[in-house]
Amino acid sequence: MKKEPVIENFIEIDGRDVLIDSLPIEERERIGILIQDKMMELVGYRRKNASG
């Protein structure tokens, strides 16, 4: 019987590796936005905040 692989995603926060699934959903969303912004900056895009 073959065993399914287990994939765990870690992120380094303040010098220590943290399992992403152990973070609250709000923190995961915030980190996801930060990662997305950094990746988009590399290709020349920047987030523009709506002014109102």
N, C-alpha and C positions, 0 to 999 in steps of 0.2 A: 504494500500500500504506500503510495507516494504522499509525502507531507507537503502541504501548501506552504510556500514561503511567507514569512512575516516581515512586513516592511514597517519600520518605525522611523519617523522623521524627527530629527533633533535640530535645535537652533542654539547658537551660542549667545547667551545673555549674561553680561557682566563677567565674562571669562569662564562661565560654566555651561556645560551642555544640558539643555532642558528638553524633555520630550514635549513636542508640540501639543499632543493630545492631553497633556496634563494641565495645560493653561486654560483659563476661562475663555469662552467664545469671544467675548469682547476684546480680550488681549490678542487672540489669534487674528481677529479681523484687523486690529490696529497694526500688527506686525505684517500682515499681508499687504496692507496699503503701503507701508514703508518700503517693503521689498519691491513692490510694483513701481513705486516712484523712483527708486534707485535704478532699476533696470531701464525705465523709460528715459531717465536723464542720460544714460549712456548712449542712447541713439538720438539725443537732441530734443526730447520733449520735456516740458515742465508743467506741473499742475497749476492751473490758474484758478484762484479762488474767486467765487462770485462776490461782487461788491453790491451792496444794496442798502 
